Structure formats: structure tokens, C-alpha cells
Amino acid sequence: MSGCACGNHHHHHDPIPGGTEIPLTQPLIALSGHLTCADMSQMMLALDLLPDHVALSRAEPANLRFDLSQTEDPLVWRLDELFADADAFAAHQARTKDSVWGKRSTSIKRDFVRTEALPRIRAEHPQEHASISALLRAAFGGEDEVRLVEALRQQDDLPLSLVADAAGTIVGHVALSPLQAEAPAFALAPVAVHPAAQGRGIGDALVRAALKAVEGHTVVVLGDPAYYSRFGFAPADLASPYAGPHLMSLGPALPAGSAITHAKAFAGL
């Protein structure tokens, strides 16, 4: 690809094989294919109208991906889209039909394939670090979790980093980092799901996958008791700067009142 319609660099990729599928009740909807301009006049029209179309599409609350980029043939554009569900895709189509792009580009040839996409949980790949950072930024609305995961990775304190990949788009992530404690233990944090895909069970599946990966070890989390109690977490009586009702643990009990120390990256929060 030689360039993007919006001038930005994007962190999506071709799907990486493997992983465990998350059985969503309503699958995500992926669209991929090409726009083909017949001549330079149509290409100039596309160059003029696509930036606004891309920006408006990405602003739709249920859009997870919308990328358009010219291939080596400047008359041909590659398109990759991902929406939260079929209703979200239908809403996108309706908005597009009534837009300036929709009304003025009808003569440009479309060749798209629509598929249902289910996220798959697998280990992160080195090429996905920027995608994970972008997801964390979208999920939490800031940079704290981005800096935390990047620091954990740089300091070799990220023994488990799992992603939920849907058609080459990272829609979820969970991390485990080591704890200093009186027995083998890990900290669960952060857990992130793209805002357009929250409330679908993706976060639950990521947490369960992380816990299964370290079965038999103590896992400590700082979070909402109402949420984490469903996995078996219970209040933890441990000496920690994070001690309180939101500090919970699961697995072999650490001695009451014993100290735990998170990886040094947490000190930067």
C-alpha cells in the first residue's frame, strides 16, 4: 500500500492464525475489498471525498476499524472495515448512502466481501504493540494504561499479554505481571475492550483465559468487586499501597497481612 486516504498510519494487520474463538451472540461484521476507479477523474474525486468519508465513518460509535488506502495501482483502493454487529453496519450503510461520498461516488466500482467475525484470544505478536497501545488509549481515554503496559514490556515484566483479534483488529487485551509475594503470584491489569465492543463478553473471556494460563498461582487484581467476584476473586488481606476493598485475590491464599509488591512500572501511575 502506498498511502492512506486520511493521511494517517494504522496499526491493523492480516489476521494471525491460531487462538481460541470467543462465541459472541452477535458476531462482529467485517468488510474487505477494493474500490476501483475507471480513470484519473474518478481517482481525483476519491482523493477529494474520501478523507471526510473516512473521518465520519470512524466517528460512528459502533465502528472498530475503517481503513482505505491506495494500492500500488493508484486507481485501486483497499478497504477494510469492522463494525460491532449487523445493526451497526446497516446504520453505516444508511449514513453513507445519504452522504456526499455516497451520492457522488456511485460510478466508482465496488468489490467487497462481507463476513461475520468472532474475536480469537491468543498471545500478542511483536507487530501489535502499537495496536495494543491504541486500544488501551481508546478503552481508558488516556495514557496511563498505555505507559503501564509499555513499561512492563520494556522491563521484562509482562509474562502474559493476550489479545482478542477480530479480522486483524485488536479489540481486547489483558496483561499479567509478576508480584513479589510469599508465594508465586501475578497481578491482573489492565483489562481492556474497545468501547464499541464492550458488554459483549470479550473482557470476561480474556480474564478467564489469563487465569487459566496461570492456574494454581495466586492472582491479585485491583478493581470493581461486583465485576471480579464473578471469577472467584475475594477481598485480600494483604499489605500493599493498594490495600482496601478493591484489592482482591484468587487462587492459593497468601498469608494474611503479608506484603505484596507490584512490578516497578506500577509506581509510574
Secondary structure, DSSP 8 states (H G I E B T S, - for coil): --EETTS------S--S--EE---SS-EEEEEEEEE-SSHHHHHHHHHHHHHHHHHHHTSTTEEEEEEEE-SSTTEEEEEEEESSHHHHHHHHHHHHTSHHHHH-TTSEEEEEEEEE--EEEE--GGGHHHHHHHHHHHHSSSHHHHHHHHHHHTT--SEEEEEEETTEEEEEEEEEEEBSSS-EEEEEEEEE-GGGTTSSHHHHHHHHHHHHTTTSEEEEES-HHHHGGGT-EE---BSTT-STTEEEESS---TT-B-B--GGGGG-
